[in-house]
Amino acid sequence: MGGRLEMEEFSSPVGCGATLSDSELSTHDSADEDLCSEAGSQTKLQFRCVVLKACWNDEMGMAEIMNHKGNLLKSLGINRSGKIYLSIEETLFLVQIGALLLVDEKNTTISLREIYSKVAEEKCGCSWEGFKVYEHLRSLGYIVGRLGIPWSLKSSRSCSNNNKAQNIVDSTFIAESFKDLQPNEVKLLCEDYLPNKLKKMSREESEFVVHLPVYEVYLPNSQFKKTCPGDPNFVVYSASGNPPSVFDIKELERQSNGLPLKIGHVDDGRVSLFSFDRVDLPALP
């Protein structure tokens, strides 16, 4: 295990499926913002005194936060109806660094090996390549979310509603499935529920392949707010196989809706980030 997990007694346990009131969630967020301001850069976060506990929901393919302290969830998870949910890649990342205890509905600890298996099955909208890219970006201090999935449905008054990332997949099922996020209604985040343009791009096994999920990425920012994230600094597509062709690059640029594009290429567990610039060569005499 990559980090040391120090167990603590939770002063006010919250059961799996419990709901925090809007005022309680607001209090958590305010405290998180204060702590984050004091801590400075998010790349300096320390996890020895921060323990999160979450309950895994197989139907949703996500983990519901049961209790937390500190500023870690300021830029992790999505807020819905007084609850905070973690994607599979966020869950695995936190367990690996020793910041999260994951349990099932019977309060039995879920091992790291079991979480690896869930990622390998690709039933929660994340491939192994997608996780490696997420892990790489988060380790560098970037703020990373799934493309087009709102961080929160409660927008700040000063926040613009014209979000380029949201516009990419607006009016598609992937956005609608998270509108209310009720356990009995939401579908698993798998390829079947993504728009065709975000599915794997591959003509042959040996060629360029794009994997799920697609990420929106923000620079490290201690003042980041889920209620007003703004436009991401760039979009990252997880990929493997051969380098992309000119056609592949143009297609991904078209899908990115004007946002800067990067490709996170995964080869034997190593992640390399590539960006592309258009260059006009001078005409030779």
ABEGO torsion letter per residue (X at the ends): XABBBBBBBBABBBBBGBBBBAAAAAAAAAAAAAAAAAAEBAAABBAAABBBBBBBBAAAGBBBBABBBEAAAAABEBBBGGBBBBBAAAAAAAAAAGABBBBBAAGBBBBAAAAAAAAAAGAAGBBAAAAAAAAAAAAAGBBBBBBGBBABABBBAABBABBAAAAAABGBAAAAAAAAGBAAABBBBBAAABBAAABBBBABAABBBBBOBBBBBBBBBAABBAABAEBBABBBBBBBEBBBBAAAAAAAAAAAGGBBBBBBBBBGGBBBBBBBBBBBBBBBX
